[in-house]
Amino acid sequence: MNDTDVIQVVVIGAILAYALWSRTSTLGPMTPVRTAGLALMIVGFIGWAAARLQLGRSFSIRAKATELVTAGIYSKIRNPVYVFGTTIFVGFMLWFRKPMWLLFLVIIIPVQILRARNEARVLEAKFGDAYRAYRAKTWF
């Protein structure tokens, strides 16, 4: 983990907080659906931030194999940034009461699956049996 990682997490957290705070008064009262959305956003952000920080210098936009990160959240989930990013989005959808945003999930989930498969190929090519053993004991 370096300062850039921490700055990225703080900036994204601030953007999420501002988006929620700025719209709170125009969305009406809290309902069970909005409460569930808020809970999903909080859990999603905490999970995403932890995963992003644990990934450290191994984070990249394009698939590359600098090191095999298998500790922390990565000991249970191979792609927690994708999982928790999607959780944040679903929370936003519920918070803002925009069921049409479900269409975005129809696009983003297959894209994330393709990206995860590509990353798996790159990691398996570099780390071989170590990656295969890791993959066998983790989810997505």
N, C-alpha and C positions, 0 to 999 in steps of 0.2 A: 504494500500500500504506500502511495506517495501523496504529496500535497495535491496534485492534480486530481487524483481519485476523490479525495475528500471534498475538494472544491466542486467537482461535478455533482456529487451527491447532495451537497448543500444547496447548490443552485437549483437543481431539479426539485428538491424538497420545497424550496422557497416558491418556485413557480406553482407547484401543486397547492401549497397553502394559500397563495394569493388567489388562485383560480377558485378555490372553495370559499374563501373569505369574501371576495368581491361579489359573489353571486348569492350569498346566503340570504340576504333580505329580499331578493326578487324571486326566489323559488318557493316561497310559502312555508308553511309549518313543516316541522320534522314529521315524517311518516315512518312506518316500519321499513318501507322500501328504501327511503332515503337514509335511514339509520344503517341498514344493511350495506348500502353503497359506501357510506362513510367508513364503516368497519372494514370492508374489503379494500378500500383505498389505503387505510392505515396499515393493515396487515401486509398488503402488497408492497407498499413503499418500504416498510421495515425489511421485508424479505429481499426486495430488489436491492436496497442499499447495502445490506449485509453481503449479498452475493457479489455485488459490484466491487465492494471494498476487498472481499476475500480473493477476488480474481486478480486484483492489483495490476501489475505490469503485463499480465497475460491477456488483459482485455484488448480487443481490437475489433474494428468494424468488419474486416474481412477475416476469414478463417486462416489462422496460422498456429503453428504448434511451438510455442516458446517453452512451456512447461505444462505438466499434467497436474492440475489443481484438483485434489481429492479430499481436502479437509473441510471442516465446517459444513455449511449447507451443501457443498459439492460432494460430501460423503453420502448424501441421500438422493440428490437431484443433480443430473448432469447439466441441465440448462436452466438454472433457477432465474437467471435474468429474464428469460422468455416467459417462464411460468408466472413470476411475480409481476412482470410488466403487463401481462394479460389480466391478472387479477386487479391491478390498478385501473386498467381500462374498463373492466366490467363494473368496478365500483363507481367510476365516473358516470357510466351509462345509467346506473341506478340513481345516483345522487342528482343528476340533471334530468332524470326521467325522460330519457331519449331512447326508447326501445328500437328505433330505426338504426341506431348505432350498432345493433347486432349484426347488421350487414357487413360492417367493418371486420367483425370477427370471422366472417366467412372468408375474408381475404387474408387477414393477418395470421390466423392459425395455420393454414397450409404453408404460408411463406415461412413461418417460424419452424415448422417441421422440416421443410426443405433445407433451411439454413442449418438446423441441428444435424441433419444427415450429412451435409457437406462438412461441417466441423468434425463429425465423427470420422469421416473418411480421412481427413487431414491428420487428426490425432492418432488414428489407428496406423496410418502409414509411418508416423514418426515413432510412436511409443509401443506399437505391436502388442505383445502379450500383456503388458502392464495395462494398456488401455482396454483390451478385451476383458480382463479380470475386473477392472473398475466398472466397465459398462454392465457386466453381468450382475453386479450387486447394487446398482442404482436405477432410479426411475427417470424416464425421459431425459 
